[in-house]
Amino acid sequence: MDTKIKVPQALKAKVMLWTDVSYHDMEEISKMQSLPDLESTLCRVLGVDLPEPKRGVLLELYVHTVLFCREQSFNKEQTSALLSIIKSVHEANIETPLNNIEQCFKYCKELLLCHSVRRPPFSINLFSPEAASCILKYIYNSYVRHYKLYKYIFTPQVKLDLSLTYSESQDQDEPTVEDPPARGVEKMLEKEEDAQTNTDSSPQTQETSIEEPDRAAPGSKSDLKALIEKEIREQMTRVSGQLDQRMKEIADQHNGAPYSPEPNNKAKK
């Protein structure tokens, strides 16, 4: 699947007489009076080969354009050109999922000018100024006002998947951004238990050992990383009460345990 998103671009208008609908096709369209027959003919002439609901929405757009041309008593040349204009504006709309309504409306006005002013080979006077103004109003009411609905139906939805990864290495004994806060607390707790087993530390020494990882943490290189480290410190502060209680229990166990000379090999000698 193509993941590239096309950026909206300015389109160049050109004369579209008999571009998509030939004279023979217009004769067949003029003969169709019922809506099902008209839809079937437009589907074949304009090559509408889409699944539902896209097919039904696009055929409805073309059918209403033909009905509008009949109300305005347009001839075959004018109807063919207007169908091509509608088709081109719709294709410009759905070529990108991004917002390009300004480019599409400007492109529509330039197409109408190409068919309203006699300046061969760049433009022809197929529509009068009054007819061009009426067509522009019709396109605005029937298509431009529902511009977002057409884009939603005919263009794929774009979703942003953002992930952040920090590759900076930190000390193994301190909790990193990738490590959960609880795991960092367990590491500090194991370190403190080993320290209590070997020596009898005071409350002041214990408090210092708890605060050392924060002081040893390297300075952050981005605001986002600093925010994450701040959140980790806040979580560690919330569990500091439990950590102090556990360390106090360990100290009480060592202080209240009876002296046993068996582990000391020098005492046996």
Secondary structure by P-SEA (a helix, b strand, c coil): cccccccbbbbbbcccccccccaaaaaaaaacccaaaaaaaaaaaaccccccaaaaaaaaaaaaaaaaaaaacccaaaaaaaaaaaaaaaaaaaccccccaaaaaaaaaaaaaaacccccccccccccaaaaaaaaaaaaaccccaaaaaaaacbbbbbbbbbbbbccccccccccccccaaaaaaaaaaaaaaaaacccccaaaaaaaaacccccccccccaaaaaaaaaaaaaaaaaaaaaaaaaaaaaaaaaaccccccccccccc
